[in-house]
Amino acid sequence: MSGGWKEAFAPASVGNVGVGFDILGHTVAGIGDRARVRRIATPGVVISAIHGLSLDLPLDAARNTAGAALMAMREALDLDFGFELVLEKGLPLGSGMGGSAASCVAALVAANALLDAPLDREALYPFALAGEAIASGGLHGDNVGPMLLGGLVLASHDRLVRIPVPPEWHCVLVHPDAVLETRRAREALQGDYRLREFVAQSANLALVLAGCFQSDAALVRAGLDDVLVEPRRAPLIAGFAEVKRAALEAGAMGASISGAGPSVFAWFETRAGAKGAAEAMQAAFQHAGFQSQAYVSPVAGPAAELMA
């Protein structure tokens, strides 16, 4: 058995959103990964090619996030056919833009369209978690959850909750030409924490969520401040303090590390505000010795979509 191809696109994402470590994220329009999938008679998952920005990724499905996600789908659904997969990487790995997550979500959305009875997006979540774990070493949905549903999403271990965000709120995401591996960024989090840090972070997360539900930028401004993870990861990102300062001086509601870094994100009340801050944030990275790319997107960004 073999058949026609299905193609899907998954956008970039901002993981953690500062105050929601491993549980909060949102998508970023304009850049992402593509996956082409078809059914094959041979059981298993075959990755026949990987094109684009990250050409050193493994073709062995079990060691590839997209391949592992499709393997998890096959096993859970007890499928009697396999999948062939071709990836087109638009997101660099180690960028803090959800590059590993985008591959597995795009692959799942394409493969889902090939099922005799396609699943809803939330039913794909466990398979996406299994794929993401190949890159990060753990099951966390702050990148894959938003890609599946779109927008700002709260992702627990077994459910996804989309958080309403005013359509005029925008994010600027600045990616320096540098790599910070997720596993290295996680190693920086080892050590002791104080109870008051967890209390302060919980309060800040609650303020951000309340601000989103109430369309209250003042609440978000009061809460979008990562006191738990950012202080431990910031030293790994050259120029981070200056980039964050540039965003805040340009009127950001808050700014922090996107995912594991080294990309930096900032939220603004308008698209014009985000666009105006992008240049200043890039200039700060330039001062630290790095060229960068900036992306402006609604915080309520798009979900992964089937292309063909």
C-alpha positions in Angstrom: 0.0 0.0 0.0 1.2 3.5 -0.9 -0.6 6.6 -1.7 -0.6 10.3 -2.2 1.2 12.7 0.0 -0.2 15.1 2.6 1.7 18.2 3.5 1.4 20.3 6.7 3.0 23.4 8.1 3.7 24.1 11.8 4.7 27.6 13.0 7.4 28.7 15.3 6.5 29.2 19.0 7.5 31.0 22.2 7.9 28.4 24.9 7.5 29.2 28.6 6.4 32.8 27.9 8.7 33.6 30.8 6.4 32.8 33.7 5.0 29.5 32.5 8.0 27.1 32.5 7.1 24.0 30.4 3.3 24.8 30.5 2.7 28.0 28.6 3.4 29.0 25.1 2.1 30.7 22.0 2.8 30.4 18.2 4.6 32.9 16.0 3.3 33.5 12.5 5.6 33.7 9.4 8.2 30.9 9.9 8.0 27.2 10.7 8.6 23.7 9.5 6.8 21.6 6.8 6.3 17.9 6.7 5.1 15.6 3.8 3.8 12.2 4.7 2.3 9.3 2.9 1.1 5.8 3.8 3.3 2.8 3.0 2.6 -0.9 3.3 5.7 -1.5 5.4 5.1 -1.2 9.1 7.1 1.5 10.8 8.2 5.0 9.9 10.7 5.8 7.2 12.3 9.3 7.0 13.4 9.5 3.3 14.8 13.1 3.4 15.4 16.2 5.5 15.8 19.5 3.7 16.3 23.1 4.8 18.2 24.7 7.7 19.0 21.7 9.8 20.7 19.1 7.7 22.5 17.1 10.4 19.3 15.6 11.9 19.0 11.8 12.1 17.1 9.9 9.5 16.5 7.1 12.0 12.9 7.6 13.0 13.4 6.6 16.6 16.0 9.4 17.1 14.1 12.1 15.2 11.3 14.1 16.9 8.9 13.8 13.9 9.7 10.2 13.4 9.2 9.4 17.1 5.9 11.2 17.1 4.6 9.1 14.1 5.9 5.9 15.8 3.9 6.8 18.9 0.8 7.4 16.7 1.2 4.0 15.0 1.6 2.2 18.2 -1.3 3.8 20.0 -3.7 3.4 17.1 -2.4 -0.1 16.2 -2.1 0.9 12.6 -1.5 -1.9 10.0 0.4 0.5 7.7 3.5 2.7 8.0 4.4 6.3 7.1 7.1 7.8 4.8 8.1 11.2 5.9 10.0 14.1 4.2 10.9 17.1 6.4 11.5 20.7 5.3 13.2 22.5 8.2 12.4 26.3 8.3 13.4 26.6 12.0 17.0 26.2 13.3 17.5 23.8 16.2 18.8 25.2 19.4 17.1 28.6 18.7 14.3 28.7 21.3 11.7 28.9 18.5 10.2 25.4 18.9 12.2 23.8 16.0 12.0 20.3 17.3 8.3 20.6 18.2 7.3 22.1 14.8 8.7 19.1 13.0 6.7 16.5 15.0 3.5 18.6 14.9 3.7 19.1 11.2 4.3 15.4 10.7 1.4 14.5 12.9 -1.1 16.9 11.2 -0.1 15.5 7.8 -0.3 11.9 9.0 -3.6 12.5 10.7 -5.1 13.4 7.4 -4.2 10.0 6.1 -6.0 8.1 8.8 -9.3 6.4 7.9 -10.8 8.2 10.9 -8.7 11.4 11.6 -8.4 12.5 15.2 -9.1 15.9 16.7 -6.1 18.1 17.4 -6.1 17.4 21.2 -5.9 13.7 20.6 -2.6 14.2 18.8 -1.1 15.8 21.9 0.3 12.6 23.5 2.1 11.7 20.3 3.6 15.2 20.0 4.8 15.0 23.6 6.5 11.7 22.7 8.3 13.3 19.8 9.3 16.4 21.7 10.9 14.3 24.4 13.5 13.1 21.9 14.9 16.6 21.8 14.4 17.8 25.3 14.5 14.6 27.4 11.1 15.3 29.0 7.4 15.5 28.4 6.4 19.1 28.2 3.8 20.7 25.9 4.5 24.4 25.9 5.6 24.3 22.3 3.6 21.5 20.7 0.4 22.5 22.5 0.2 26.0 20.9 1.1 24.6 17.5 -1.7 22.1 17.6 -4.4 24.6 18.8 -3.0 28.0 17.8 -2.6 31.1 19.9 -1.6 31.1 23.6 -2.1 27.7 25.2 -1.7 26.3 28.8 -0.4 22.8 28.4 -0.5 20.3 31.3 0.7 16.8 31.1 -2.7 15.6 29.8 -4.7 18.5 28.5 -4.5 21.7 26.5 -6.4 25.0 27.4 -6.4 27.9 24.9 -6.1 31.2 26.6 -7.9 34.2 25.1 -5.7 37.1 24.0 -6.8 40.4 22.5 -6.1 40.3 18.7 -4.2 43.6 18.8 -1.6 42.3 21.2 1.6 41.4 19.3 4.9 39.7 20.0 8.3 40.4 18.6 10.7 37.4 18.6 14.4 38.1 17.9 16.6 35.2 17.1 20.4 35.8 17.2 22.7 33.8 15.0 23.7 31.6 17.9 22.8 28.1 19.1 21.9 27.1 22.7 21.0 23.4 23.0 17.9 22.7 25.1 19.7 20.1 27.2 22.4 22.6 28.1 19.9 25.2 29.0 18.1 22.7 31.3 21.4 21.9 33.0 21.6 25.5 34.0 18.4 25.0 36.1 20.0 22.5 38.4 20.4 23.5 42.0 18.4 24.8 45.0 15.4 27.1 44.8 13.7 29.1 47.4 10.0 28.8 48.3 9.5 32.5 47.9 10.7 32.2 44.2 8.0 29.7 43.5 5.4 31.8 45.2 6.5 34.9 43.2 6.5 33.0 39.9 3.0 31.5 40.6 1.7 35.0 41.3 3.2 36.4 38.1 1.8 33.5 36.1 -1.6 34.2 37.6 -1.4 37.9 36.8 -0.5 37.2 33.2 -3.4 34.7 32.7 -5.9 37.0 34.4 -4.7 39.8 32.2 -5.2 37.8 29.1 -8.7 36.7 30.2 -9.7 40.3 31.1 -7.8 42.0 28.2 -6.0 44.0 30.9 -2.5 44.9 29.8 -1.7 46.4 33.2 -2.1 43.0 34.8 0.2 41.4 32.2 2.8 44.2 32.8 2.7 43.5 36.5 3.2 39.7 36.0 5.3 39.1 32.9 8.6 38.8 34.9 10.3 35.5 35.1 12.0 35.3 38.6 12.6 31.6 38.6 14.2 30.4 35.3 15.5 33.6 33.5 18.1 34.5 36.2 19.7 31.1 35.7 19.6 31.0 31.9 20.4 34.6 31.1 24.2 34.2 31.6 24.1 31.7 28.7 22.8 34.4 26.2 25.3 37.1 25.3 23.6 40.5 25.3 20.4 39.3 26.9 20.1 42.0 29.5 20.6 44.7 26.9 18.0 43.1 24.5 15.5 42.9 27.3 16.1 46.5 28.3 15.6 47.7 24.8 12.2 45.9 24.6 11.1 47.4 27.9 12.3 50.9 27.1 10.3 50.6 23.8 7.1 49.9 25.9 6.9 46.1 26.1 4.5 44.6 28.6 7.3 42.2 29.4 10.2 40.4 27.8 12.1 37.2 28.5 13.9 34.2 27.0 11.9 32.3 24.3 11.9 28.6 25.2 15.4 27.5 26.2 17.0 30.5 24.3 18.9 32.2 22.8 15.9 33.9 21.2 14.2 36.7 23.1 10.6 37.6 23.0 8.6 40.7 24.1 4.8 41.4 24.2 3.3 44.7 23.1 -0.2 46.1 23.1 -0.1 46.9 19.4 1.6 45.7 16.2 3.2 49.1 15.7 4.7 48.9 19.1 6.2 45.5 18.4 7.6 46.5 15.0 9.1 49.6 16.5 10.9 47.6 19.2 12.3 45.0 16.9 15.1 47.3 15.5 16.2 48.3 19.0 16.3 44.7 20.2 18.3 43.7 17.1 20.7 46.6 17.7 21.3 45.3 21.2 22.2 41.8 19.9 24.4 43.5 17.3 26.3 45.3 20.1 26.9 41.9 21.7 28.4 40.7 18.4 25.4 38.8 16.8 23.4 39.4 13.7 19.7 38.5 14.3 16.3 38.1 12.7 13.1 39.6 14.0 9.6 38.2 13.6 6.5 40.2 14.5 3.3 38.2 15.1 0.0 38.4 17.0 0.3 36.7 20.3 -2.8 34.8 19.2 -0.8 33.2 16.4 -1.8 30.5 13.9 -2.2 26.8 14.5 -0.5 24.1 12.4 -2.4 23.7 9.1 -2.8 21.1 6.4 -1.5 22.4 3.1 -2.4 19.6 0.7 
